[in-house]
Amino acid sequence: MRRILGEAFARIAPEVPPDTVGPYKRELERRFRASVAEAQRGRALDVYLPVRPVGEAGLGASIVVSEALPPRQRAGGPPAPPTEVAVQLLTRGAPAAIGEADLSSGEIDGALAVRREYVAGADPSRGAELASRRVEYIASVPGDTGRWFVAAFSTVGAGDPGDELSEVLVTWFDALMETFRWRYA
C-alpha cells in the first residue's frame, strides 16, 4: 500500500502549498486504507482502484473480485439447481431497493451468470459521501457447483450515479465482463 500511495503522492504538483497537500494526503490515505479494509472484510480476492488521475481529475470507480459461497443445503438434500443458487446469491445482502434493481441472467464463457445493477445511496457513516451506481456479475465456476465468482463494479461518475460518466463506465464494465474467459493454471 505504501508504494501505491507513494506513487499517487508523487504526482502532486510541487507548487501546491504544503498546508493543502498534507490534508489531501491524509484523506487519500484514509480512503484508500478504508477501501482495502472493507474489501478484506468481504473476503475479496482482488481490488482494483484507479490511483492515477485521468486528465485533471481522479476517477471515482472500483472493481472488487470475490468468491461467493452458496447458502447451505438442507442436510442430506440434493444440491440446489444453479439457477436457484443464483437467485439466492442475488438476493442475499440485496439493497433495500431491490425492487428497483435491474436483474438479468445469461452466460459468461459458458457458465451461468446473473447481473444486478442498482444505485446505492450515500452513507457518510461508512465513508460514502456520494450515492454510487453498482453493477455485480455473479457467475458459477465451471465444473464446481459450490463456487461462484463475483465481480462488483462501483462508480460515483462525475458526482451523480445517473450521469453520462457513470453510463460510460458501466458500459465499459459490461464490455469487460462480456470478454471474461476462464483459465486454469
Contacts in CASP RR format, 6 or more apart in sequence:
PFRMAT RR
TARGET T0000
AUTHOR 0000-0000-0000
METHOD contacts of the structure
MODEL  1
MRRILGEAFARIAPEVPPDTVGPYKRELERRFRASVAEAQRGRALDVYLP
VRPVGEAGLGASIVVSEALPPRQRAGGPPAPPTEVAVQLLTRGAPAAIGE
ADLSSGEIDGALAVRREYVAGADPSRGAELASRRVEYIASVPGDTGRWFV
AAFSTVGAGDPGDELSEVLVTWFDALMETFRWRYA
1 32 0 8 1.000
1 33 0 8 1.000
1 36 0 8 1.000
4 32 0 8 1.000
4 51 0 8 1.000
5 28 0 8 1.000
5 29 0 8 1.000
5 32 0 8 1.000
7 51 0 8 1.000
7 52 0 8 1.000
8 28 0 8 1.000
8 51 0 8 1.000
8 52 0 8 1.000
9 25 0 8 1.000
9 28 0 8 1.000
11 52 0 8 1.000
11 53 0 8 1.000
12 21 0 8 1.000
12 24 0 8 1.000
12 25 0 8 1.000
31 127 0 8 1.000
32 49 0 8 1.000
32 51 0 8 1.000
34 127 0 8 1.000
35 47 0 8 1.000
35 49 0 8 1.000
35 62 0 8 1.000
36 47 0 8 1.000
38 126 0 8 1.000
39 47 0 8 1.000
39 64 0 8 1.000
39 66 0 8 1.000
42 66 0 8 1.000
43 66 0 8 1.000
43 67 0 8 1.000
44 64 0 8 1.000
44 65 0 8 1.000
44 66 0 8 1.000
45 65 0 8 1.000
45 66 0 8 1.000
45 67 0 8 1.000
46 63 0 8 1.000
46 64 0 8 1.000
46 65 0 8 1.000
47 62 0 8 1.000
47 63 0 8 1.000
47 64 0 8 1.000
47 65 0 8 1.000
48 62 0 8 1.000
48 63 0 8 1.000
48 64 0 8 1.000
48 65 0 8 1.000
49 62 0 8 1.000
50 58 0 8 1.000
50 59 0 8 1.000
50 60 0 8 1.000
50 61 0 8 1.000
50 62 0 8 1.000
53 59 0 8 1.000
60 155 0 8 1.000
60 156 0 8 1.000
60 157 0 8 1.000
61 153 0 8 1.000
61 154 0 8 1.000
61 155 0 8 1.000
61 156 0 8 1.000
61 157 0 8 1.000
61 169 0 8 1.000
62 153 0 8 1.000
62 154 0 8 1.000
62 155 0 8 1.000
63 151 0 8 1.000
63 152 0 8 1.000
63 153 0 8 1.000
63 154 0 8 1.000
63 173 0 8 1.000
64 150 0 8 1.000
64 151 0 8 1.000
64 152 0 8 1.000
64 154 0 8 1.000
65 149 0 8 1.000
65 150 0 8 1.000
65 151 0 8 1.000
65 152 0 8 1.000
66 150 0 8 1.000
66 152 0 8 1.000
67 147 0 8 1.000
67 148 0 8 1.000
67 149 0 8 1.000
67 150 0 8 1.000
68 89 0 8 1.000
68 138 0 8 1.000
68 148 0 8 1.000
68 149 0 8 1.000
68 150 0 8 1.000
69 146 0 8 1.000
69 147 0 8 1.000
69 148 0 8 1.000
70 80 0 8 1.000
70 85 0 8 1.000
70 88 0 8 1.000
70 89 0 8 1.000
70 145 0 8 1.000
70 146 0 8 1.000
70 148 0 8 1.000
71 85 0 8 1.000
71 88 0 8 1.000
71 89 0 8 1.000
71 92 0 8 1.000
73 79 0 8 1.000
73 80 0 8 1.000
79 145 0 8 1.000
79 146 0 8 1.000
80 88 0 8 1.000
82 112 0 8 1.000
82 140 0 8 1.000
82 145 0 8 1.000
83 105 0 8 1.000
83 112 0 8 1.000
85 140 0 8 1.000
85 145 0 8 1.000
85 146 0 8 1.000
85 148 0 8 1.000
86 105 0 8 1.000
86 112 0 8 1.000
86 113 0 8 1.000
86 114 0 8 1.000
86 138 0 8 1.000
86 140 0 8 1.000
86 148 0 8 1.000
87 114 0 8 1.000
89 114 0 8 1.000
89 138 0 8 1.000
89 148 0 8 1.000
89 150 0 8 1.000
90 103 0 8 1.000
90 114 0 8 1.000
90 116 0 8 1.000
90 138 0 8 1.000
91 98 0 8 1.000
94 101 0 8 1.000
94 116 0 8 1.000
95 101 0 8 1.000
95 118 0 8 1.000
95 120 0 8 1.000
95 134 0 8 1.000
97 118 0 8 1.000
97 119 0 8 1.000
98 118 0 8 1.000
100 118 0 8 1.000
100 119 0 8 1.000
101 116 0 8 1.000
101 117 0 8 1.000
101 118 0 8 1.000
102 115 0 8 1.000
102 116 0 8 1.000
102 117 0 8 1.000
102 118 0 8 1.000
103 114 0 8 1.000
103 115 0 8 1.000
103 116 0 8 1.000
104 114 0 8 1.000
104 115 0 8 1.000
105 112 0 8 1.000
105 113 0 8 1.000
105 114 0 8 1.000
105 115 0 8 1.000
106 112 0 8 1.000
106 113 0 8 1.000
106 114 0 8 1.000
106 115 0 8 1.000
107 113 0 8 1.000
108 137 0 8 1.000
108 139 0 8 1.000
108 177 0 8 1.000
108 178 0 8 1.000
108 180 0 8 1.000
109 142 0 8 1.000
109 180 0 8 1.000
109 181 0 8 1.000
109 182 0 8 1.000
110 142 0 8 1.000
111 139 0 8 1.000
111 140 0 8 1.000
111 141 0 8 1.000
111 142 0 8 1.000
111 182 0 8 1.000
112 139 0 8 1.000
112 140 0 8 1.000
113 137 0 8 1.000
113 138 0 8 1.000
113 139 0 8 1.000
113 140 0 8 1.000
114 137 0 8 1.000
114 138 0 8 1.000
114 139 0 8 1.000
115 135 0 8 1.000
115 136 0 8 1.000
115 137 0 8 1.000
115 138 0 8 1.000
115 177 0 8 1.000
116 134 0 8 1.000
116 135 0 8 1.000
116 136 0 8 1.000
116 138 0 8 1.000
117 133 0 8 1.000
117 134 0 8 1.000
117 135 0 8 1.000
117 136 0 8 1.000
117 170 0 8 1.000
118 133 0 8 1.000
118 134 0 8 1.000
119 131 0 8 1.000
119 132 0 8 1.000
119 133 0 8 1.000
119 134 0 8 1.000
119 161 0 8 1.000
119 162 0 8 1.000
120 128 0 8 1.000
120 131 0 8 1.000
120 132 0 8 1.000
120 133 0 8 1.000
120 134 0 8 1.000
120 154 0 8 1.000
121 128 0 8 1.000
121 131 0 8 1.000
121 132 0 8 1.000
122 128 0 8 1.000
122 129 0 8 1.000
122 130 0 8 1.000
122 131 0 8 1.000
130 156 0 8 1.000
130 159 0 8 1.000
130 161 0 8 1.000
131 156 0 8 1.000
131 160 0 8 1.000
131 161 0 8 1.000
132 154 0 8 1.000
132 155 0 8 1.000
132 156 0 8 1.000
132 161 0 8 1.000
133 154 0 8 1.000
133 155 0 8 1.000
133 156 0 8 1.000
133 157 0 8 1.000
133 161 0 8 1.000
133 162 0 8 1.000
133 166 0 8 1.000
133 170 0 8 1.000
134 152 0 8 1.000
134 153 0 8 1.000
134 154 0 8 1.000
135 152 0 8 1.000
135 153 0 8 1.000
135 154 0 8 1.000
135 170 0 8 1.000
135 173 0 8 1.000
135 174 0 8 1.000
136 150 0 8 1.000
136 151 0 8 1.000
136 152 0 8 1.000
136 153 0 8 1.000
137 149 0 8 1.000
137 150 0 8 1.000
137 151 0 8 1.000
137 152 0 8 1.000
137 177 0 8 1.000
137 180 0 8 1.000
138 148 0 8 1.000
138 149 0 8 1.000
138 150 0 8 1.000
139 148 0 8 1.000
139 149 0 8 1.000
139 150 0 8 1.000
139 151 0 8 1.000
139 180 0 8 1.000
140 146 0 8 1.000
140 147 0 8 1.000
140 148 0 8 1.000
140 149 0 8 1.000
141 147 0 8 1.000
141 148 0 8 1.000
141 149 0 8 1.000
141 182 0 8 1.000
142 182 0 8 1.000
151 177 0 8 1.000
151 180 0 8 1.000
153 169 0 8 1.000
153 170 0 8 1.000
153 173 0 8 1.000
155 161 0 8 1.000
155 165 0 8 1.000
155 166 0 8 1.000
155 169 0 8 1.000
155 170 0 8 1.000
156 166 0 8 1.000
157 163 0 8 1.000
157 165 0 8 1.000
157 166 0 8 1.000
157 169 0 8 1.000
158 164 0 8 1.000
158 165 0 8 1.000
158 166 0 8 1.000
160 166 0 8 1.000
END
